[in-house]
Amino acid sequence: MNAATETYPYVEQTIRELLAEAVLTEPGELDHLPAETSLFAPEIGLESLSGMRLLAAVHRRFGVDVAAEDLNLDALESIAALTGFVATRVAEPPSDGP
């Protein structure tokens, strides 16, 4: 099992919590939705302002700047896509770059 696989369940639950906060719904309200649910589906109701709140919360919680690292914002396709994007980056070892 790699670090991303071990991290995935925690990241998914946290993403769901941050998503609920961003769309101003009760915690746990989105827990029943399949991971493949589009973030812009009516069941979630993510819009531009709530999307910005979500991206800011992800950056604060995980240190991952989705907008800067995913220029096409494919990571916002679904709960699973965002979770995978974040889990992979959280599990990466720090770079020894400049």
PEZIBEL-V109393 format. One record per backbone hydrogen bond with DSSP energy under -1.0 kcal/mol. CO is the residue of the C=O (numbers start at 1). NH is the residue of the N-H. If there is no record, write none. Layout:
co:CO nh:NH
co:CO nh:NH
This chain:
co:2 nh:6
co:3 nh:7
co:4 nh:8
co:7 nh:11
co:8 nh:12
co:9 nh:13
co:10 nh:14
co:11 nh:15
co:12 nh:16
co:13 nh:17
co:14 nh:18
co:15 nh:19
co:16 nh:20
co:17 nh:21
co:18 nh:22
co:19 nh:23
co:20 nh:25
co:21 nh:24
co:26 nh:29
co:28 nh:31
co:30 nh:33
co:34 nh:37
co:35 nh:80
co:37 nh:79
co:38 nh:41
co:39 nh:46
co:41 nh:44
co:41 nh:45
co:47 nh:51
co:48 nh:52
co:49 nh:53
co:50 nh:54
co:51 nh:55
co:52 nh:56
co:53 nh:57
co:54 nh:58
co:55 nh:59
co:56 nh:60
co:57 nh:61
co:58 nh:62
co:59 nh:63
co:64 nh:66
co:65 nh:69
co:66 nh:70
co:70 nh:73
co:73 nh:76
co:74 nh:77
co:78 nh:82
co:79 nh:83
co:80 nh:84
co:81 nh:85
co:82 nh:86
co:83 nh:87
co:84 nh:88
co:85 nh:89
co:86 nh:90
co:87 nh:91
